[in-house]
């Protein structure tokens, strides 16, 4: 049981720490929202999407999606469109020194964009299936439950922590200059992920 717990925690950190579109977006929203509670939609959506992917990977269901070429192509195509649009939206957003003048993303956009970087990002899905799904095969019964639960717990803690870190940076940045730079970097990272997906589509 302890081995399954530690294994799950280590794997979750290994997958979630790299700077990807999902992490960047959660951090960005934590920083740009006028109040922390306004960033709750993005935190909850990202965490719930990760929970879904982990459960599907552990149960072996997610493998079926990639066994059907048409579904795989559709997933990549929709993910590409969403990421391009999200990158454009973040790139053109201009933080100001006054939080009242800023126009942060609405809850609806936060949820849609968070779902896109979580569920429509083939790289993230393949990582979940390839690493967490494959590793879960080493466990059965309660050990498998503990393994899955530990990876899910780390995911939730991480996203809340990211948003808090973003909010802290946003409060320090009274001029809006740091957030402007963060927005540009966020958009570029998201576009790099989109380029990767475009490359995968080309290979198909």
HELIX and SHEET records of a PDB file:
HELIX    1   1 UNK A    2  UNK A   16  1                                  15    
HELIX    2   2 UNK A   21  UNK A   32  1                                  12    
HELIX    3   3 UNK A   36  UNK A   39  5                                   4    
HELIX    4   4 UNK A   40  UNK A   59  1                                  20    
HELIX    5   5 UNK A   62  UNK A   67  1                                   6    
HELIX    6   6 UNK A   69  UNK A   92  1                                  24    
HELIX    7   7 UNK A  107  UNK A  119  1                                  13    
HELIX    8   8 UNK A  122  UNK A  127  1                                   6    
HELIX    9   9 UNK A  128  UNK A  133  3                                   6    
HELIX   10  10 UNK A  134  UNK A  135  1                                   2    
HELIX   11  11 UNK A  136  UNK A  138  5                                   3    
HELIX   12  12 UNK A  141  UNK A  172  1                                  32    
HELIX   13  13 UNK A  177  UNK A  203  1                                  27    
END                                                                             
